[in-house]
Amino acid sequence: MRVGEGKVSGRHPLFGQILLKQSKITVEQLDEALEKQASTRKYIGELLVEMGAIEPGDIEKALEIQRNYYPEDGGP
């Protein structure tokens, strides 16, 4: 199984999973970014922008969706 194939589950989805669900990226693009992240220590969003897969504005939209999964106090 490729890493990007996981499902959005639990109380909050992972950043890359949100972009997959929005059809902003492909599983292959997410897998490539995750592989690069292991050696570069950069954020997935930053890597996907560098790869030309998303625009910087897509990062903010995905983070807003992710934040909405947390309760009012901001914690998981």
Backbone as JSON, one array per atom type, in Angstrom:
{
  "sequence": "MRVGEGKVSGRHPLFGQILLKQSKITVEQLDEALEKQASTRKYIGELLVEMGAIEPGDIEKALEIQRNYYPEDGGP",
  "N": [[0.83, -1.19, 0.0], [0.54, 2.17, -0.84], [1.59, 5.17, 0.81], [-0.13, 7.36, 0.59], [-2.63, 6.28, 0.3], [-4.21, 5.95, 2.52], [-7.21, 6.37, 4.5], [-9.3, 9.23, 5.24], [-9.79, 9.61, 8.5], [-10.76, 9.32, 11.96], [-10.53, 12.01, 14.37], [-9.52, 14.23, 13.11], [-8.53, 14.98, 9.8], [-5.57, 14.16, 7.92], [-3.3, 16.49, 6.44], [-2.46, 16.03, 3.71], [-4.39, 14.17, 2.98], [-6.71, 15.66, 2.94], [-6.24, 17.28, 0.71], [-6.23, 15.29, -1.23], [-8.89, 14.39, -1.1], [-10.17, 16.66, -2.01], [-9.45, 16.57, -4.61], [-7.19, 17.92, -5.41], [-4.65, 16.96, -5.57], [-2.9, 13.99, -6.67], [-2.71, 10.53, -5.64], [-0.21, 9.59, -6.25], [1.28, 11.98, -6.36], [1.12, 12.79, -3.7], [2.43, 10.63, -2.45], [4.99, 10.97, -3.54], [5.68, 13.47, -2.44], [5.64, 12.82, 0.29], [7.74, 11.01, 0.42], [9.86, 12.7, -0.24], [9.7, 14.4, 1.92], [10.68, 12.9, 4.02], [13.43, 13.06, 3.74], [13.98, 15.76, 3.56], [12.7, 17.21, 5.54], [10.78, 19.16, 5.2], [7.59, 20.84, 5.1], [4.64, 19.11, 3.95], [2.86, 20.58, 2.35], [4.51, 22.66, 1.42], [6.35, 21.21, -0.11], [4.62, 20.16, -2.06], [3.84, 22.49, -3.36], [6.33, 23.3, -4.39], [6.66, 21.2, -6.18], [4.8, 21.88, -8.01], [2.24, 20.98, -7.82], [0.18, 22.06, -6.28], [-1.21, 25.29, -5.42], [-0.05, 28.06, -3.4], [-2.3, 29.12, -2.04], [-3.96, 26.94, -1.79], [-2.92, 25.57, 0.34], [-3.64, 27.09, 2.6], [-6.44, 26.84, 2.48], [-6.78, 24.07, 2.89], [-5.64, 23.81, 5.42], [-7.46, 25.28, 6.91], [-9.75, 23.69, 6.73], [-8.77, 21.49, 8.12], [-8.34, 22.62, 10.65], [-10.97, 23.06, 11.43], [-11.81, 20.64, 12.36], [-11.05, 20.4, 14.95], [-11.97, 20.88, 18.4], [-13.45, 23.78, 20.04], [-11.48, 24.68, 21.85], [-9.15, 24.33, 20.54], [-7.57, 22.08, 20.76], [-6.72, 18.59, 20.08]],
  "CA": [[0.0, 0.0, 0.0], [1.24, 3.45, -0.84], [1.25, 5.95, 2.0], [-1.23, 8.26, 0.31], [-3.89, 5.58, 0.12], [-4.98, 5.88, 3.76], [-8.49, 7.07, 4.49], [-9.5, 10.28, 6.21], [-10.52, 9.02, 9.61], [-10.44, 9.89, 13.26], [-11.12, 13.32, 14.66], [-9.06, 15.24, 12.16], [-7.83, 14.37, 8.67], [-4.22, 14.61, 7.62], [-3.24, 17.55, 5.43], [-2.44, 15.45, 2.36], [-5.66, 13.49, 2.73], [-7.67, 16.7, 2.58], [-5.97, 17.65, -0.68], [-6.69, 14.17, -2.05], [-10.35, 14.41, -1.11], [-10.56, 17.81, -2.83], [-8.91, 16.31, -5.95], [-6.13, 18.89, -5.71], [-3.45, 16.18, -5.86], [-3.1, 12.56, -6.87], [-2.03, 9.67, -4.66], [1.2, 9.55, -6.64], [1.92, 13.23, -5.94], [1.25, 12.74, -2.24], [3.49, 9.68, -2.13], [6.28, 11.6, -3.88], [5.95, 14.51, -1.44], [5.95, 12.16, 1.56], [9.1, 10.46, 0.29], [10.79, 13.84, -0.17], [9.65, 14.95, 3.27], [11.52, 12.08, 4.9], [14.83, 13.47, 3.65], [14.14, 17.22, 3.58], [12.08, 17.77, 6.74], [9.91, 20.28, 4.83], [6.16, 20.56, 5.19], [4.05, 18.5, 2.75], [2.34, 21.66, 1.51], [5.65, 23.34, 0.79], [6.88, 20.32, -1.14], [3.65, 20.07, -3.16], [3.95, 23.75, -4.11], [7.59, 23.21, -5.15], [6.44, 20.23, -7.25], [3.82, 22.43, -8.95], [0.99, 20.23, -7.68], [-0.83, 22.95, -5.72], [-0.86, 26.71, -5.26], [0.03, 28.4, -1.97], [-3.64, 29.31, -1.48], [-4.53, 25.63, -1.47], [-2.43, 25.21, 1.67], [-4.48, 27.78, 3.57], [-7.78, 26.24, 2.46], [-6.7, 22.74, 3.5], [-5.4, 24.0, 6.85], [-8.72, 25.74, 7.5], [-10.58, 22.49, 6.86], [-8.18, 20.69, 9.18], [-8.61, 23.32, 11.92], [-12.38, 22.93, 11.75], [-12.03, 19.34, 12.99], [-10.7, 20.51, 16.35], [-12.96, 21.58, 19.22], [-13.25, 25.22, 20.25], [-10.27, 25.0, 22.61], [-7.99, 24.18, 19.65], [-6.83, 20.83, 20.98], [-7.27, 17.39, 19.41]],
  "C": [[0.87, 1.24, 0.0], [0.75, 4.28, 0.33], [0.04, 6.84, 1.76], [-2.57, 7.59, 0.18], [-4.73, 5.49, 1.38], [-6.25, 6.7, 3.67], [-8.49, 8.2, 5.5], [-10.35, 9.7, 7.32], [-10.1, 9.69, 10.91], [-11.05, 11.27, 13.41], [-10.64, 14.41, 13.73], [-8.28, 14.55, 11.03], [-6.42, 14.93, 8.52], [-4.26, 15.6, 6.46], [-3.31, 16.99, 4.0], [-3.74, 14.76, 2.0], [-6.75, 14.48, 2.35], [-7.49, 17.08, 1.12], [-6.4, 16.54, -1.64], [-8.2, 14.2, -2.2], [-10.88, 15.55, -1.98], [-10.12, 17.65, -4.29], [-7.9, 17.37, -6.38], [-4.84, 18.18, -6.11], [-3.85, 14.73, -6.11], [-2.38, 11.79, -5.76], [-0.54, 9.64, -4.97], [1.94, 10.82, -6.21], [2.11, 13.26, -4.43], [2.37, 11.8, -1.83], [4.87, 10.28, -2.4], [6.66, 12.65, -2.84], [6.32, 13.89, -0.09], [7.34, 11.55, 1.55], [10.14, 11.57, 0.42], [10.85, 14.4, 1.24], [10.56, 14.19, 4.22], [12.97, 12.54, 4.88], [15.03, 14.98, 3.77], [13.61, 17.89, 4.83], [11.24, 19.0, 6.44], [8.46, 19.86, 5.03], [5.66, 19.98, 3.87], [3.55, 19.59, 1.81], [3.43, 22.38, 0.75], [6.21, 22.5, -0.35], [5.93, 20.23, -2.33], [3.64, 21.34, -4.0], [5.21, 23.72, -4.97], [7.45, 22.26, -6.34], [5.48, 20.77, -8.31], [2.47, 21.75, -8.88], [-0.15, 21.1, -7.15], [-0.3, 24.38, -5.7], [-0.77, 27.01, -3.77], [-1.34, 28.59, -1.31], [-4.32, 28.01, -1.11], [-4.11, 25.16, -0.08], [-3.34, 25.81, 2.73], [-5.87, 27.16, 3.64], [-7.79, 24.88, 3.15], [-6.47, 22.85, 5.01], [-6.67, 24.46, 7.56], [-9.67, 24.57, 7.71], [-10.08, 21.65, 8.03], [-8.47, 21.31, 10.55], [-10.05, 23.14, 12.37], [-12.71, 21.59, 12.39], [-11.71, 19.36, 14.47], [-11.81, 21.21, 17.13], [-12.56, 23.04, 19.44], [-11.95, 25.55, 20.96], [-9.0, 24.82, 21.79], [-7.23, 22.91, 19.8], [-7.47, 19.66, 20.26], [-8.29, 16.67, 20.28]]
}
